[in-house]
Amino acid sequence: MTLQLKVPSMACSACGDTITNAVMTVDPTATVQADPKTKQVNIETQASEAAIKNAIEAAGYPVP
């Protein structure tokens, strides 16, 4: 499944790396593309949307 999430607090590529690492803890096979300019994160994953959002929020990036 492909998720497209808006992460307003993502400000730089390091934020994108943190978000990517958080997603990988839930699904190590996930493909993550985080773009700090658009605040958009595209994730190809087998995990549930709730699990992915929880992991990103636990890393300090609220997902509205």
TIRO-2110 file (N, C-alpha, C; in Angstrom, 1 decimal):
// TIRO-2110
0.8, -1.2, 0.0, N, 1, A
0.0, 0.0, 0.0, CA, 1, A
0.9, 1.2, 0.0, C, 1, A
0.4, 2.3, -0.7, N, 2, A
1.1, 3.5, -0.7, CA, 2, A
0.4, 4.6, 0.1, C, 2, A
1.2, 5.2, 1.0, N, 3, A
0.7, 6.2, 1.9, CA, 3, A
1.3, 7.6, 1.5, C, 3, A
0.5, 8.6, 1.4, N, 4, A
1.0, 10.0, 1.2, CA, 4, A
0.6, 10.8, 2.4, C, 4, A
1.6, 11.2, 3.2, N, 5, A
1.3, 11.9, 4.4, CA, 5, A
1.9, 13.3, 4.3, C, 5, A
1.3, 14.2, 5.0, N, 6, A
1.8, 15.6, 5.1, CA, 6, A
2.3, 15.7, 6.5, C, 6, A
3.6, 16.1, 6.6, N, 7, A
4.3, 16.3, 7.9, CA, 7, A
4.7, 17.7, 8.0, C, 7, A
3.9, 18.6, 8.5, N, 8, A
4.2, 20.1, 8.5, CA, 8, A
5.5, 20.4, 9.3, C, 8, A
5.9, 19.6, 10.3, N, 9, A
7.0, 20.0, 11.1, CA, 9, A
8.3, 19.5, 10.5, C, 9, A
8.3, 18.8, 9.3, N, 10, A
9.5, 18.4, 8.7, CA, 10, A
10.2, 19.6, 8.0, C, 10, A
11.4, 19.9, 8.5, N, 11, A
12.0, 21.2, 8.0, CA, 11, A
13.3, 21.0, 7.2, C, 11, A
13.9, 19.8, 7.3, N, 12, A
15.2, 19.6, 6.6, CA, 12, A
15.4, 18.1, 6.2, C, 12, A
16.5, 17.9, 5.6, N, 13, A
16.7, 16.5, 5.2, CA, 13, A
17.0, 15.6, 6.4, C, 13, A
17.6, 16.1, 7.4, N, 14, A
17.8, 15.3, 8.7, CA, 14, A
16.4, 14.9, 9.3, C, 14, A
15.4, 15.8, 9.2, N, 15, A
14.1, 15.4, 9.6, CA, 15, A
13.6, 14.3, 8.8, C, 15, A
13.8, 14.4, 7.5, N, 16, A
13.4, 13.3, 6.6, CA, 16, A
14.1, 12.0, 6.9, C, 16, A
15.3, 12.0, 7.3, N, 17, A
16.1, 10.8, 7.7, CA, 17, A
15.5, 10.2, 9.0, C, 17, A
15.1, 11.1, 9.9, N, 18, A
14.5, 10.6, 11.2, CA, 18, A
13.2, 9.9, 10.9, C, 18, A
12.4, 10.5, 10.0, N, 19, A
11.1, 10.0, 9.7, CA, 19, A
11.3, 8.6, 9.0, C, 19, A
12.2, 8.6, 8.0, N, 20, A
12.5, 7.3, 7.3, CA, 20, A
12.9, 6.2, 8.3, C, 20, A
13.8, 6.6, 9.3, N, 21, A
14.2, 5.6, 10.2, CA, 21, A
13.1, 5.1, 11.1, C, 21, A
12.2, 6.0, 11.5, N, 22, A
11.0, 5.7, 12.3, CA, 22, A
10.1, 4.7, 11.5, C, 22, A
9.9, 4.9, 10.2, N, 23, A
9.1, 4.0, 9.4, CA, 23, A
9.7, 2.7, 9.3, C, 23, A
11.1, 2.7, 9.1, N, 24, A
11.8, 1.4, 9.0, CA, 24, A
11.7, 0.5, 10.2, C, 24, A
11.5, 1.1, 11.4, N, 25, A
11.4, 0.3, 12.6, CA, 25, A
10.1, -0.5, 12.6, C, 25, A
9.1, 0.1, 11.9, N, 26, A
7.8, -0.6, 11.8, CA, 26, A
7.8, -1.6, 10.6, C, 26, A
8.4, -1.2, 9.5, N, 27, A
8.4, -2.0, 8.3, CA, 27, A
9.8, -1.9, 7.6, C, 27, A
10.7, -2.8, 7.9, N, 28, A
12.1, -2.7, 7.4, CA, 28, A
12.2, -2.7, 5.9, C, 28, A
11.1, -3.2, 5.2, N, 29, A
11.1, -3.3, 3.8, CA, 29, A
10.4, -2.1, 3.1, C, 29, A
10.0, -1.2, 3.9, N, 30, A
9.3, 0.0, 3.3, CA, 30, A
10.2, 0.9, 2.5, C, 30, A
9.6, 1.5, 1.5, N, 31, A
10.3, 2.5, 0.7, CA, 31, A
9.7, 3.9, 1.1, C, 31, A
10.6, 4.8, 1.5, N, 32, A
10.2, 6.1, 2.0, CA, 32, A
10.9, 7.2, 1.2, C, 32, A
10.0, 8.1, 0.8, N, 33, A
10.5, 9.3, 0.1, CA, 33, A
10.0, 10.5, 0.9, C, 33, A
10.9, 11.2, 1.5, N, 34, A
10.5, 12.4, 2.3, CA, 34, A
11.0, 13.7, 1.7, C, 34, A
10.2, 14.6, 1.4, N, 35, A
10.6, 15.9, 0.8, CA, 35, A
10.3, 17.0, 1.7, C, 35, A
11.3, 17.6, 2.3, N, 36, A
11.1, 18.7, 3.3, CA, 36, A
10.6, 19.9, 2.7, C, 36, A
10.8, 20.1, 1.4, N, 37, A
10.3, 21.3, 0.7, CA, 37, A
8.8, 21.3, 0.6, C, 37, A
8.2, 20.2, 0.3, N, 38, A
6.7, 20.1, 0.2, CA, 38, A
6.1, 19.5, 1.4, C, 38, A
6.9, 19.1, 2.4, N, 39, A
6.4, 18.5, 3.7, CA, 39, A
5.7, 17.2, 3.4, C, 39, A
5.9, 16.6, 2.3, N, 40, A
5.2, 15.4, 1.8, CA, 40, A
6.1, 14.1, 2.1, C, 40, A
5.5, 13.1, 2.6, N, 41, A
6.2, 11.8, 2.8, CA, 41, A
5.4, 10.7, 2.0, C, 41, A
6.0, 10.1, 1.1, N, 42, A
5.4, 9.0, 0.4, CA, 42, A
6.0, 7.7, 0.9, C, 42, A
5.2, 6.7, 1.2, N, 43, A
5.7, 5.5, 1.9, CA, 43, A
5.0, 4.3, 1.2, C, 43, A
5.8, 3.4, 0.7, N, 44, A
5.3, 2.1, 0.2, CA, 44, A
5.5, 1.1, 1.3, C, 44, A
4.5, 0.5, 1.8, N, 45, A
4.6, -0.3, 3.0, CA, 45, A
3.6, -1.4, 3.1, C, 45, A
3.8, -2.4, 3.9, N, 46, A
2.9, -3.5, 4.2, CA, 46, A
2.2, -3.2, 5.5, C, 46, A
2.8, -2.3, 6.3, N, 47, A
2.3, -2.0, 7.6, CA, 47, A
1.0, -1.1, 7.5, C, 47, A
0.2, -1.1, 8.6, N, 48, A
-1.0, -0.3, 8.6, CA, 48, A
-0.7, 1.2, 8.7, C, 48, A
-1.6, 2.0, 8.2, N, 49, A
-1.4, 3.4, 8.2, CA, 49, A
-1.3, 3.9, 9.6, C, 49, A
-2.1, 3.4, 10.5, N, 50, A
-2.0, 3.8, 11.9, CA, 50, A
-0.6, 3.5, 12.5, C, 50, A
-0.1, 2.3, 12.2, N, 51, A
1.3, 2.0, 12.8, CA, 51, A
2.3, 2.9, 12.2, C, 51, A
2.2, 3.3, 11.0, N, 52, A
3.2, 4.2, 10.4, CA, 52, A
3.1, 5.6, 11.0, C, 52, A
1.8, 6.1, 11.1, N, 53, A
1.6, 7.4, 11.7, CA, 53, A
2.1, 7.4, 13.2, C, 53, A
1.8, 6.4, 13.9, N, 54, A
2.3, 6.3, 15.3, CA, 54, A
3.8, 6.4, 15.4, C, 54, A
4.5, 5.7, 14.5, N, 55, A
6.0, 5.7, 14.5, CA, 55, A
6.5, 7.0, 14.2, C, 55, A
5.9, 7.7, 13.2, N, 56, A
6.4, 9.1, 12.8, CA, 56, A
6.1, 10.0, 14.0, C, 56, A
4.9, 9.9, 14.6, N, 57, A
4.6, 10.8, 15.7, CA, 57, A
5.5, 10.5, 16.9, C, 57, A
5.9, 9.3, 17.2, N, 58, A
6.7, 8.9, 18.3, CA, 58, A
8.1, 9.5, 18.0, C, 58, A
8.5, 9.7, 16.8, N, 59, A
9.8, 10.3, 16.5, CA, 59, A
9.8, 11.8, 16.6, C, 59, A
8.6, 12.4, 16.9, N, 60, A
8.5, 13.8, 17.2, CA, 60, A
7.9, 14.6, 16.1, C, 60, A
7.3, 14.0, 15.1, N, 61, A
6.7, 14.7, 13.9, CA, 61, A
5.2, 14.4, 13.8, C, 61, A
4.4, 15.3, 14.4, N, 62, A
2.9, 15.0, 14.4, CA, 62, A
2.4, 14.9, 12.9, C, 62, A
1.5, 14.0, 12.7, N, 63, A
0.9, 13.8, 11.4, CA, 63, A
-0.6, 14.2, 11.6, C, 63, A
-1.0, 15.3, 10.9, N, 64, A
-2.4, 15.7, 11.1, CA, 64, A
-3.4, 14.7, 10.5, C, 64, A
END
